[in-house]
Structures are given as C-alpha cells and as structure tokens.
Amino acid sequence: MAKRQPGKPTQGRFRHGIKAPLVFSAVLAVVAGTATSIFATGGGSKVLRVDLGITAAGIAFITSLVICAMLMMAETPNAGHLSEGSGINRSSAKPDRKPDATQPTAAPEDDDEPRYGERLPKQDT
C-alpha cells in the first residue's frame, strides 16, 4: 500500500470519487422515469407517456446529484489550523473570570458606561 505524501489534499479524510454519486443518480433517474411513464399513461390501452418519463428522469437525476454533492461537502472536515488560537469565550464555564495578578489590568471603567446590554441611567428618564 502506497503511503500518502504530506500536503496532499487527500490526507486525513476519505477520498470520494465521482462515480458513485453519478451511478446512484442514474439509477434513481431510470426508476423515476420508468415509473412516471407507466403511471402517467392511465391504462393499458393508451399510449405510453415517454415525454413525462424523460422529464421526471431529468429532474430526479439533477436533484439527486445536487443532494449527493451537498452531503459530500458537508462531510469534509475543517482544516487543522481553524481550531487553534484563543477564540472568544472559549470557556463557557467561567465567562466573567477576573484577570490574574500576572496579567496587566485595564484602566478602571467609568460608572456612567453601561455593560453590554444595560441601559444608561440618563435614558430611563
């Protein structure tokens, strides 16, 4: 078994081919087209409705192919560098933690300035 080269786009995830979604969509289109042609005829003595069958097959093929493509994109994992860094409020257990003595403290806030979401005292009157 060949080893993967670092930096290749296939590293770390399963590589999907295009053949499986195309075959799945084609089979679904044939089933939908055949069923629509037969059921739209309305009886054994009438002419087979091939026009409706082709239309239904085309719609089924395109729709199933788009759904397969969206599901394949949703499965793709994020890059590793996106999970690094401090982030904003990464620890929801202690969102308003007091700064340590080793960290520089910010200038004291004015009492007139509200915290986020609070109203100013002057606005109440």
Secondary structure by P-SEA (a helix, b strand, c coil): ccccccccccccbbbbbaaaaaaaaaaaaaaaaaaaaaaaccccccccaaaaaaaaaaaaaaaaaaaaaaaaaaacccccccccccccccccccccccccccccccccccccccccccccccccc
